[in-house]
Amino acid sequence: MGEAFRPDRIAASLAPESMAAWVMGYAPATDAEALKLLRGRYPDSPLSLRVAALDFLMRRGGAGAGSRRR
């Protein structure tokens, strides 16, 4: 029978902080662009993890920091 969960497929570096660090290497201009990069690089990671990485970027003043007017 198949294996539903394979821990060897989960990279140890899949933390929002490391995902955000990878995205910052591309200097996305908007949050949407950052999320698109995350989706392309981490297609098998849950959306919630990619959104957490985006949140980390926004808190650090990274991607999309200038895309919103307050």
N, C-alpha and C positions, 0 to 999 in steps of 0.2 A: 504494500500500500504506500501511497505517496506521503511525503512529509509536508504538513501544513505550515510548520514553522521551522525555518532553518536559520539559526543564529549566525551561521557563517556568512550569510548574505547581508547582514546588517553591519555596515561600516561603523567602527568606533568613533569616527569623526562626524557622524551625523548629529551634531548639536546645532541649535540655531546660531550660536556664536561663530562656529566654523563655517557654516553655510553663508552667513553674512560676510565673513572675511573673504570668502571666495568671490562673492558678488561684487564687493568693493574693488576688486581688481579690474573690473570692467567699467566702473564709474557710471552706473545708469543714471539717466537724467530724471526719471520719474519712478514712482512706486510701481506703476504698471510694468515698466521695463524691467525693474528688478525682479518682480514676480515672474515675468516671462523667462528671465535668465534662470531663476531657481527651478522653474518647471522643466526647462530644457536640460539642466544639469542633474536634477534629482527627480526624474519622472516617477520613480517607484516610492518616493517618500510621501507620506500623507500631506494633504493640503494644510492641515493644522500646523505641521512642522514648518512648512514653507512660509506660512503666515507668521509664525513665531519668529522666523529669521527676518522677515520683513519688519516686524515690530521692533526687533533688536536694532535693525538699521535706522529706523525712524527715531528711536530713542537716542541713538548715537549721533544723529544729525547727518546720516549717510544718504542713501538713495532717496530721491524725491523730497529732500528737505526743502528745496526751493520750489517744489511743484504745488504747494498749497499756500494760499493767501490767508492770513489770519487777521 
